[in-house]
């Protein structure tokens, strides 16, 4: 590390994590570091490795409702190192900002979770259980990470009551936004079959591009639902279209189209698939389609967890947070089906996945205090 002394325990732990180049799915020792801190507090740690992915389940306490911190130790690749003002895995504070890959997404949150627990448990007043669910596969395919751990928990009959995901939810100041749900994500790869031929003899060929145009236009124009008070209307976006090899005199024999639907709780994956399949059949297209469901939508209504988060933020003098479901997906989509309340609360997300990722250093201490305040309301009543 380039800085010999860190101004708080939270920042010191965040720096130790950032210094480990845990580019997905490599954990690079982050979970071992966190497990050592958790075991010192009395957590029982179980390391679960699936494929190339490291996961950690750590739980403390034998009885009572279970509060879970969920997060990930992996980060996205840093990109060209020469483009960084400071090396991405050499954390430092400059002008009040903690710099380094993962500072915002989400090693800063992990550090805040641990130090919040250390302060809370030092009081000895906790009634209930606390757990950590950590993965090194959130930024990757998300197959052997939280999804697999949730299956393992379900087999064990583990009942989670509250789950706080540390994704960077905030916009302008820490705690100004709480994510209370996420849209579902349904991906598809459509292959339209034609007959290859010479452009001078179109009667001897069948152009899959021409045949698909009307159907694709209808897919884009379709109003899948109207959304609701919590979610915008479902959106279908085409992200890739490819056919042919670039030759101007060849009618291609195949067209490949990739699209994605971000859908609200007014729709479900099965219904969307059925409607799209019927649309393609109506257009008489010779095709195959491969689906990938990345997650169903979820929404956490007002209740113990959300009320405690809002109150905990207010107790620290921050304004009432906006409750939002915007953004992409998170691992909360795998945890919510367990029937628990799930929210996301973390630092500002302005620089996530960018060159020179950074977060206000003071925000991580504030975030740790927010986490502690939430747990006190839930577990120390």
RODO-2510 file (C-alpha; in nm, 4 decimals, decimal comma):
residues 381
     n   res          X          Y          Z
     1     x     0,0000     0,0000     0,0000
     2     x     0,1158     0,3542    -0,0690
     3     x    -0,0309     0,5102     0,2446
     4     x     0,1274     0,4049     0,5783
     5     x    -0,1615     0,5109     0,8038
     6     x    -0,5334     0,5037     0,7365
     7     x    -0,7694     0,7391     0,9201
     8     x    -1,0171     0,4703     1,0308
     9     x    -1,0569     0,0971     1,0707
    10     x    -1,3068     0,0921     0,7835
    11     x    -1,0710     0,2639     0,5425
    12     x    -0,7797     0,0441     0,6501
    13     x    -0,9795    -0,2720     0,5742
    14     x    -1,1103    -0,1287     0,2469
    15     x    -0,7506    -0,0576     0,1439
    16     x    -0,6410    -0,4133     0,2281
    17     x    -0,9195    -0,5468     0,0076
    18     x    -0,8479    -0,3091    -0,2810
    19     x    -0,4820    -0,4118    -0,2757
    20     x    -0,5867    -0,7663    -0,3692
    21     x    -0,6412    -0,7784    -0,7493
    22     x    -0,9580    -0,9879    -0,7348
    23     x    -1,0652    -0,9570    -1,0983
    24     x    -1,3674    -1,1819    -1,1438
    25     x    -1,3792    -1,4710    -1,0659
    26     x    -1,0500    -1,4566    -0,8743
    27     x    -1,1070    -1,3781    -0,5060
    28     x    -0,7319    -1,3141    -0,4547
    29     x    -0,7530    -1,3881    -0,0834
    30     x    -1,0197    -1,1310     0,0020
    31     x    -1,2541    -1,3820     0,1601
    32     x    -0,9753    -1,5311     0,3710
    33     x    -0,8978    -1,1835     0,5017
    34     x    -1,2632    -1,1179     0,5815
    35     x    -1,3126    -1,4633     0,7343
    36     x    -1,0262    -1,3992     0,9758
    37     x    -1,1924    -1,0771     1,0934
    38     x    -1,5304    -1,2488     1,1233
    39     x    -1,3966    -1,5540     1,3078
    40     x    -1,2399    -1,3177     1,5628
    41     x    -1,5958    -1,1991     1,6352
    42     x    -1,7305    -1,5502     1,6777
    43     x    -1,8615    -1,6150     1,3252
    44     x    -1,8536    -1,9728     1,1982
    45     x    -1,7167    -1,9562     0,8440
    46     x    -1,7909    -2,2022     0,5639
    47     x    -1,5943    -2,1694     0,2415
    48     x    -1,7878    -2,2938    -0,0620
    49     x    -1,6024    -2,3280    -0,3912
    50     x    -1,8014    -2,4015    -0,7044
    51     x    -1,6002    -2,4241    -1,0257
    52     x    -1,3595    -2,1300    -1,0246
    53     x    -1,5696    -1,9283    -0,7811
    54     x    -1,5018    -1,8763    -0,4111
    55     x    -1,7959    -1,8143    -0,1803
    56     x    -1,8161    -1,7530     0,1924
    57     x    -2,1049    -1,8134     0,4318
    58     x    -2,0312    -1,6835     0,7820
    59     x    -2,2905    -1,6852     1,0596
    60     x    -2,2912    -1,5843     1,4256
    61     x    -2,5514    -1,6693     1,6870
    62     x    -2,7636    -1,9776     1,7337
    63     x    -3,1173    -1,8479     1,7663
    64     x    -3,3431    -1,5643     1,6588
    65     x    -3,4126    -1,3869     1,3306
    66     x    -3,1300    -1,3843     1,0769
    67     x    -2,9877    -1,0618     0,9325
    68     x    -2,7581    -1,1138     0,6316
    69     x    -2,5030    -0,8848     0,4709
    70     x    -2,4567    -0,9856     0,1046
    71     x    -2,1811    -0,8726    -0,1267
    72     x    -1,9017    -0,9626    -0,3640
    73     x    -1,5248    -0,9574    -0,3494
    74     x    -1,4677    -0,9665    -0,7253
    75     x    -1,4170    -0,6557    -0,9363
    76     x    -1,4326    -0,5837    -1,3074
    77     x    -1,1042    -0,5696    -1,5036
    78     x    -0,9241    -0,2372    -1,4666
    79     x    -0,8736    -0,1838    -1,8385
    80     x    -0,5559    -0,0129    -1,9653
    81     x    -0,3349     0,0462    -1,6614
    82     x    -0,1701     0,3461    -1,8245
    83     x    -0,5052     0,5255    -1,8273
    84     x    -0,5283     0,5231    -1,4453
    85     x    -0,4037     0,8251    -1,2542
    86     x    -0,2990     0,5871    -0,9756
    87     x    -0,2449     0,2099    -1,0115
    88     x    -0,5850     0,0432    -0,9633
    89     x    -0,4681    -0,2000    -0,6955
    90     x    -0,2585     0,0472    -0,4961
    91     x    -0,5186     0,2193    -0,2768
    92     x    -0,4605     0,5751    -0,1660
    93     x    -0,6532     0,8733    -0,0346
    94     x    -0,6125     1,1938    -0,2305
    95     x    -0,8235     1,5069    -0,1875
    96     x    -1,0563     1,3171     0,0398
    97     x    -1,1211     1,0388    -0,2128
    98     x    -1,0249     0,6736    -0,1707
    99     x    -0,8917     0,5562    -0,5065
   100     x    -0,8703     0,2013    -0,6374
   101     x    -1,0633    -0,0644    -0,8264
   102     x    -1,3446    -0,1786    -0,5978
   103     x    -1,3457     0,1317    -0,3777
   104     x    -1,7120     0,1876    -0,4653
   105     x    -1,8097    -0,1494    -0,6118
   106     x    -1,7976    -0,2936    -0,3544
   107     x    -1,4983    -0,3431    -0,1283
   108     x    -1,5757    -0,0220     0,0564
   109     x    -1,9149    -0,1647     0,1510
   110     x    -1,7604    -0,4931     0,2671
   111     x    -1,5236    -0,3065     0,4969
   112     x    -1,8120    -0,0985     0,6332
   113     x    -2,0125    -0,4148     0,7054
   114     x    -1,7294    -0,5756     0,9012
   115     x    -1,6450    -0,2712     1,1133
   116     x    -2,0145    -0,2095     1,1831
   117     x    -2,0370    -0,5643     1,3203
   118     x    -1,7201    -0,5193     1,5254
   119     x    -1,8619    -0,2145     1,7011
   120     x    -2,2073    -0,3645     1,7471
   121     x    -2,0888    -0,6983     1,8840
   122     x    -1,8516    -0,5268     2,1245
   123     x    -2,1629    -0,4091     2,3113
   124     x    -2,2830    -0,7688     2,3619
   125     x    -2,6480    -0,6661     2,3245
   126     x    -2,7417    -0,8501     2,0038
   127     x    -3,0571    -1,0603     1,9986
   128     x    -3,0691    -1,2705     1,6831
   129     x    -2,8184    -1,3859     1,4242
   130     x    -2,5921    -1,2092     1,1761
   131     x    -2,4476    -1,3659     0,8621
   132     x    -2,2349    -1,2741     0,5606
   133     x    -2,2962    -1,4167     0,2127
   134     x    -2,0000    -1,3283    -0,0090
   135     x    -1,9091    -1,4371    -0,3615
   136     x    -1,6404    -1,3768    -0,6235
   137     x    -1,8854    -1,4212    -0,9139
   138     x    -2,1131    -1,1155    -0,9072
   139     x    -1,9290    -0,9347    -1,1853
   140     x    -1,9071    -1,2535    -1,3939
   141     x    -2,1654    -1,5038    -1,5176
   142     x    -2,3289    -1,5205    -1,1718
   143     x    -2,3765    -1,8960    -1,1998
   144     x    -2,1459    -2,0409    -0,9342
   145     x    -2,1772    -1,7575    -0,6861
   146     x    -2,4723    -1,6327    -0,4848
   147     x    -2,7126    -1,8412    -0,6926
   148     x    -2,5371    -2,1627    -0,5844
   149     x    -2,5013    -2,0528    -0,2228
   150     x    -2,8734    -1,9776    -0,2068
   151     x    -2,9437    -2,3310    -0,3308
   152     x    -2,7159    -2,4633    -0,0567
   153     x    -2,8968    -2,2530     0,2053
   154     x    -3,2353    -2,3711     0,0810
   155     x    -3,1254    -2,7340     0,1111
   156     x    -3,0181    -2,6648     0,4686
   157     x    -3,3523    -2,5033     0,5506
   158     x    -3,1894    -2,1709     0,6400
   159     x    -3,4444    -1,8937     0,6936
   160     x    -3,3226    -1,5409     0,6175
   161     x    -3,5442    -1,2642     0,7492
   162     x    -3,3562    -0,9540     0,6368
   163     x    -3,0822    -0,9089     0,3756
   164     x    -2,8820    -0,5943     0,3063
   165     x    -2,6839    -0,5960    -0,0180
   166     x    -2,3951    -0,3497    -0,0216
   167     x    -2,4156    -0,2496    -0,3880
   168     x    -2,3341     0,1187    -0,4530
   169     x    -2,6886     0,2549    -0,4476
   170     x    -2,6257     0,6209    -0,3667
   171     x    -2,6213     0,9032    -0,6193
   172     x    -2,4972     1,2311    -0,4696
   173     x    -2,4367     1,1494    -0,1029
   174     x    -2,4211     0,8226     0,0839
   175     x    -2,7663     0,7064     0,1865
   176     x    -2,9631     0,9276    -0,0519
   177     x    -3,0980     0,6224    -0,2410
   178     x    -3,2039     0,2787    -0,1179
   179     x    -3,2742     0,0158    -0,3809
   180     x    -3,5907    -0,1675    -0,2788
   181     x    -3,6133    -0,3932    -0,5831
   182     x    -3,4834    -0,4610    -0,9304
   183     x    -3,6357    -0,5309    -1,2668
   184     x    -3,6162    -0,8795    -1,4085
   185     x    -3,3762    -0,9521    -1,6940
   186     x    -3,4528    -1,1936    -1,9777
   187     x    -3,2002    -1,2389    -2,2563
   188     x    -3,2489    -1,4111    -2,5902
   189     x    -3,0444    -1,5100    -2,8942
   190     x    -3,2646    -1,5437    -3,1993
   191     x    -3,1356    -1,7313    -3,5040
   192     x    -3,3378    -1,6760    -3,8217
   193     x    -3,2694    -1,9360    -4,0921
   194     x    -3,2722    -1,8476    -4,4609
   195     x    -3,1144    -1,9871    -4,7762
   196     x    -2,7791    -1,8490    -4,8891
   197     x    -2,7437    -1,7419    -5,2497
   198     x    -2,6192    -1,4892    -5,5032
   199     x    -2,7749    -1,1432    -5,4808
   200     x    -2,8300    -1,1510    -5,8584
   201     x    -3,0605    -1,4516    -5,8195
   202     x    -3,2806    -1,3722    -5,5156
   203     x    -3,5447    -1,6177    -5,6378
   204     x    -3,2980    -1,8991    -5,5612
   205     x    -3,2336    -1,7825    -5,2071
   206     x    -3,4280    -1,6728    -4,8992
   207     x    -3,2969    -1,3650    -4,7218
   208     x    -3,3347    -1,4022    -4,3430
   209     x    -3,2759    -1,0296    -4,2909
   210     x    -3,5702    -0,9345    -4,5097
   211     x    -3,7904    -1,1985    -4,3492
   212     x    -3,7082    -1,0830    -3,9954
   213     x    -3,7432    -0,7063    -4,0386
   214     x    -4,1180    -0,6827    -3,9798
   215     x    -4,1043    -0,9124    -3,6789
   216     x    -3,8133    -0,7219    -3,5260
   217     x    -3,9938    -0,3927    -3,5785
   218     x    -4,2988    -0,5334    -3,4003
   219     x    -4,0846    -0,6644    -3,1145
   220     x    -3,9385    -0,3193    -3,0593
   221     x    -4,2750    -0,1420    -3,0894
   222     x    -4,4692    -0,3765    -2,8613
   223     x    -4,5903    -0,2332    -2,5301
   224     x    -4,5317    -0,5301    -2,2999
   225     x    -4,6922    -0,3724    -1,9938
   226     x    -4,7543    -0,0301    -1,8404
   227     x    -4,5298    -0,0721    -1,5373
   228     x    -4,6561     0,0391    -1,1980
   229     x    -4,5817     0,2790    -0,9145
   230     x    -4,2507     0,1069    -0,8443
   231     x    -4,1280     0,0023    -1,1903
   232     x    -4,1232     0,1562    -1,5376
   233     x    -4,2845    -0,0298    -1,8256
   234     x    -4,1006    -0,3361    -1,9524
   235     x    -3,8404    -0,2532    -2,2179
   236     x    -3,7036    -0,4701    -2,5008
   237     x    -3,3707    -0,3645    -2,6467
   238     x    -3,1867    -0,5242    -2,9389
   239     x    -2,8159    -0,5244    -2,8595
   240     x    -2,6660    -0,7127    -3,1558
   241     x    -2,7578    -0,8039    -3,5144
   242     x    -2,5276    -1,0038    -3,7382
   243     x    -2,5574    -1,1724    -4,0767
   244     x    -2,3252    -1,2560    -4,3622
   245     x    -1,9511    -1,2172    -4,4006
   246     x    -1,9370    -0,8678    -4,5453
   247     x    -1,9526    -0,9703    -4,9112
   248     x    -2,1872    -0,7461    -5,1085
   249     x    -2,2898    -1,0180    -5,3553
   250     x    -2,4003    -1,2905    -5,1105
   251     x    -2,7428    -1,3276    -4,9548
   252     x    -2,6717    -1,4642    -4,6048
   253     x    -2,8144    -1,7938    -4,4928
   254     x    -2,8580    -1,6954    -4,1297
   255     x    -2,9324    -1,3934    -3,9153
   256     x    -2,8473    -1,3737    -3,5453
   257     x    -3,0167    -1,1230    -3,3179
   258     x    -2,9460    -1,0711    -2,9478
   259     x    -3,1979    -0,8841    -2,7355
   260     x    -3,2855    -0,8292    -2,3715
   261     x    -3,5994    -0,7445    -2,1799
   262     x    -3,5858    -0,5581    -1,8492
   263     x    -3,9257    -0,6339    -1,7082
   264     x    -4,1413    -0,5121    -1,4238
   265     x    -4,3473    -0,7055    -1,1723
   266     x    -4,6402    -0,6593    -1,4117
   267     x    -4,4829    -0,9269    -1,6341
   268     x    -4,3092    -1,2598    -1,5846
   269     x    -4,0534    -1,4487    -1,7911
   270     x    -4,2876    -1,7304    -1,8946
   271     x    -4,5492    -1,4903    -2,0317
   272     x    -4,2905    -1,2812    -2,2151
   273     x    -4,1422    -1,5908    -2,3797
   274     x    -4,4874    -1,7073    -2,4857
   275     x    -4,5802    -1,3719    -2,6381
   276     x    -4,2526    -1,3454    -2,8302
   277     x    -4,2773    -1,7031    -2,9555
   278     x    -4,6326    -1,6358    -3,0788
   279     x    -4,5202    -1,3150    -3,2513
   280     x    -4,2438    -1,4947    -3,4404
   281     x    -4,4806    -1,7736    -3,5401
   282     x    -4,7336    -1,5210    -3,6687
   283     x    -4,4665    -1,3804    -3,8997
   284     x    -4,3848    -1,7285    -4,0278
   285     x    -4,0167    -1,7048    -3,9461
   286     x    -3,7994    -2,0181    -3,9592
   287     x    -3,6025    -1,9745    -3,6392
   288     x    -3,4482    -2,1041    -3,3179
   289     x    -3,4367    -1,9021    -2,9978
   290     x    -3,2229    -1,9576    -2,6884
   291     x    -3,3359    -1,7912    -2,3666
   292     x    -3,1360    -1,6909    -2,0615
   293     x    -3,3259    -1,5751    -1,7542
   294     x    -3,0894    -1,3603    -1,5500
   295     x    -3,3454    -1,2960    -1,2775
   296     x    -3,7110    -1,2307    -1,2009
   297     x    -3,8068    -0,8867    -1,0668
   298     x    -3,8390    -0,8377    -0,6937
   299     x    -3,9739    -0,5638    -0,4682
   300     x    -3,9393    -0,5157    -0,0932
   301     x    -4,2353    -0,3312     0,0555
   302     x    -4,2216    -0,1168     0,3673
   303     x    -4,1483    -0,3346     0,6677
   304     x    -3,8952    -0,3908     0,9437
   305     x    -3,5840    -0,3776     0,7258
   306     x    -3,6762    -0,0781     0,5139
   307     x    -3,8158     0,1152     0,8086
   308     x    -3,4978     0,0473     1,0071
   309     x    -3,2819     0,1635     0,7160
   310     x    -3,4755     0,4882     0,6719
   311     x    -3,4693     0,5546     1,0466
   312     x    -3,1006     0,4668     1,0746
   313     x    -3,0098     0,7058     0,7950
   314     x    -3,2223     0,9827     0,9507
   315     x    -3,0575     0,9307     1,2903
   316     x    -2,7254     1,0266     1,1311
   317     x    -2,8682     1,3548     1,0045
   318     x    -2,9084     1,2520     0,6417
   319     x    -3,2192     1,3387     0,4376
   320     x    -3,4932     1,0829     0,3796
   321     x    -3,3629     0,8499     0,1061
   322     x    -3,5286     0,7950    -0,2282
   323     x    -3,6648     0,4423    -0,2668
   324     x    -3,5684     0,3183    -0,6127
   325     x    -3,5746     0,0117    -0,8381
   326     x    -3,3612     0,1589    -1,1188
   327     x    -3,0351     0,0225    -1,2537
   328     x    -2,9222    -0,3192    -1,3637
   329     x    -2,9413    -0,6481    -1,1779
   330     x    -2,7810    -0,7434    -0,8477
   331     x    -2,7418    -1,0620    -0,6484
   332     x    -3,0476    -0,9564    -0,4535
   333     x    -3,2445    -1,1281    -0,7314
   334     x    -3,1208    -1,4653    -0,6088
   335     x    -3,1843    -1,3951    -0,2410
   336     x    -3,5328    -1,2415    -0,2587
   337     x    -3,6985    -1,5716    -0,3693
   338     x    -3,6095    -1,7123    -0,0259
   339     x    -3,8957    -1,4966     0,1011
   340     x    -3,6851    -1,2428     0,2900
   341     x    -3,6844    -0,8653     0,2823
   342     x    -3,4001    -0,7376     0,0605
   343     x    -3,2645    -0,3852     0,0174
   344     x    -2,9461    -0,2408    -0,1310
   345     x    -2,7543     0,0364     0,0421
   346     x    -2,4026     0,1401    -0,0443
   347     x    -2,1798     0,4328    -0,1450
   348     x    -2,2110     0,6635    -0,4430
   349     x    -2,1964     0,4918    -0,7805
   350     x    -2,0613     0,7721    -1,0022
   351     x    -1,7316     0,5951    -1,0832
   352     x    -1,8202     0,2256    -1,0705
   353     x    -1,6608     0,0191    -1,3506
   354     x    -1,4722     0,3305    -1,4675
   355     x    -1,1066     0,4195    -1,4953
   356     x    -0,9982     0,5938    -1,1705
   357     x    -1,2782     0,4411    -0,9621
   358     x    -1,3003     0,6221    -0,6294
   359     x    -1,5316     0,7023    -0,3407
   360     x    -1,5368     0,9743    -0,0765
   361     x    -1,3317     0,8320     0,2099
   362     x    -1,5593     0,9826     0,4756
   363     x    -1,8591     0,8153     0,3118
   364     x    -1,7329     0,4699     0,4058
   365     x    -1,7241     0,5629     0,7739
   366     x    -2,0740     0,7090     0,7390
   367     x    -2,1898     0,3937     0,5645
   368     x    -2,0479     0,1791     0,8443
   369     x    -2,2391     0,3900     1,0973
   370     x    -2,5577     0,3443     0,8923
   371     x    -2,5107    -0,0329     0,8843
   372     x    -2,4604    -0,0371     1,2608
   373     x    -2,7712     0,1772     1,3170
   374     x    -2,9825    -0,0580     1,1030
   375     x    -2,8642    -0,3666     1,2901
   376     x    -2,9257    -0,2007     1,6269
   377     x    -3,2880    -0,1354     1,5343
   378     x    -3,3413    -0,4896     1,4151
   379     x    -3,1341    -0,6936     1,6568
   380     x    -3,0994    -0,4933     1,9766
   381     x    -3,4612    -0,4051     2,0553
***
